[in-house]
């Protein structure tokens, strides 16, 4: 199957936080050429392991965001954070994420909490448009991916960006080796 790149400007194929964040980036002077467009897929095809082979997109050109709870101490209340890696890797939560954020515990955030906090759908989370103040760790090599398919905030579409756009997003921390190769 082939993917058609569609214009992102009407916002119909993006969750509101993602659309608002893109408008904010462009308004702040980020070159609009870094936002390549949006693609459509069926809800059933939105999971990366099915989406990539269906559309012939290499896993290394697709990104996944993991929303986590971090705890400064074992008894401290959880704080949200996110890790963004290419789909040919898995975020090293208990190693790199834990050390980088200097926390004692990292765990997957409950899906209902992540959905409520982000305003995005489970299975369509985007690293663009996350709530202000959340740490966002991005694997360093993503900056060099010229055509990166990421979550749009909703399941039936993917946002397509130049990976270099992450250098323009406030609160991003680039981490070499954040993603470990998938088995």
Residue pairs with C-beta under 8 A, 6 or more apart in sequence:
1 54
1 55
1 56
2 55
3 39
3 41
3 55
3 57
4 39
4 40
5 36
5 37
5 38
5 39
5 160
6 13
6 37
6 38
6 39
6 40
7 37
7 38
8 14
8 19
8 22
8 35
8 37
8 38
8 159
11 19
13 38
13 40
13 152
13 154
13 156
13 157
14 22
14 38
14 152
14 153
14 154
14 157
14 159
15 118
15 119
15 120
15 121
15 124
15 126
15 129
15 152
15 153
15 154
16 119
16 153
17 118
17 119
17 120
17 126
17 129
17 130
17 131
17 153
18 120
18 126
18 128
18 129
18 151
18 152
18 153
18 159
19 129
19 153
20 129
21 128
21 129
21 169
22 35
22 128
22 129
25 35
25 128
25 165
25 168
25 169
26 32
26 35
28 168
30 165
30 168
33 162
34 161
34 162
34 164
34 165
34 168
35 159
35 160
35 161
35 162
35 165
36 147
36 160
36 161
36 162
37 160
38 152
38 157
38 158
38 159
38 160
39 55
39 149
39 157
39 158
39 160
40 156
40 157
41 51
41 54
41 55
41 156
41 157
41 158
42 156
43 155
43 156
44 50
45 51
45 54
45 55
46 123
46 124
46 155
46 156
47 123
48 59
48 62
48 64
48 87
51 57
51 62
51 158
52 58
52 59
52 62
52 87
57 149
58 88
59 86
59 87
59 88
59 182
60 86
60 87
60 88
60 145
61 86
61 145
61 147
61 148
61 149
62 86
62 87
62 148
62 149
62 150
62 158
63 84
63 85
63 86
63 87
63 127
63 142
63 148
63 149
63 150
63 151
64 84
64 85
64 86
64 87
64 91
64 151
65 82
65 83
65 84
65 125
65 126
65 127
65 130
65 150
65 151
66 82
66 83
66 84
66 85
66 91
66 93
66 108
67 80
67 81
67 82
67 108
67 109
67 114
67 117
67 118
67 125
68 80
68 81
68 82
68 83
68 93
68 97
68 106
68 107
68 108
68 109
69 78
69 79
69 80
69 81
69 106
69 107
69 108
69 109
69 113
70 78
70 79
70 80
70 81
70 97
70 98
70 101
70 103
70 105
70 106
70 135
71 77
71 78
71 79
71 103
71 104
71 105
71 106
72 79
72 103
72 104
73 104
74 104
74 105
76 104
78 107
78 109
80 109
80 114
80 117
80 131
80 134
81 97
81 101
81 106
81 134
81 135
81 136
81 137
82 125
82 127
82 130
82 134
82 135
82 136
82 137
83 91
83 93
83 97
83 136
83 137
83 178
84 91
84 127
84 136
84 137
84 138
84 139
84 142
84 150
84 166
84 178
85 91
85 139
85 142
85 178
85 179
86 139
86 141
86 142
86 145
86 148
86 179
88 179
88 181
88 182
89 139
89 178
89 179
89 180
89 181
89 182
90 179
90 180
90 182
91 97
91 137
91 178
91 179
91 180
92 177
92 178
92 179
92 180
93 106
93 107
93 108
94 106
96 137
96 175
96 177
96 178
97 106
97 137
97 178
98 104
98 105
98 106
100 137
100 173
100 175
100 178
101 135
101 137
109 117
111 122
114 120
114 122
114 125
115 121
115 122
117 131
118 125
118 129
118 130
118 131
118 153
119 129
119 153
120 126
120 129
120 151
120 153
120 154
121 153
121 154
121 155
123 155
124 151
124 152
124 153
124 154
124 155
124 156
124 157
125 151
125 153
126 150
126 151
126 152
126 153
126 159
127 136
127 138
127 150
127 151
127 166
127 169
128 150
128 159
128 161
128 165
128 169
129 153
130 136
132 170
132 171
133 171
134 171
135 171
135 173
136 169
136 171
136 172
136 173
137 172
137 173
137 174
137 175
137 178
138 166
138 172
138 173
138 174
138 175
138 178
139 174
139 175
139 176
139 177
139 178
139 179
140 174
140 175
140 176
140 177
140 178
141 176
142 148
142 163
142 166
143 163
143 164
143 166
143 167
143 174
144 163
144 164
145 162
145 163
146 162
146 163
146 164
147 160
147 162
148 160
148 161
148 162
148 163
149 158
149 159
149 160
150 158
150 159
150 160
150 161
151 158
151 159
152 158
152 159
153 159
166 172
166 174
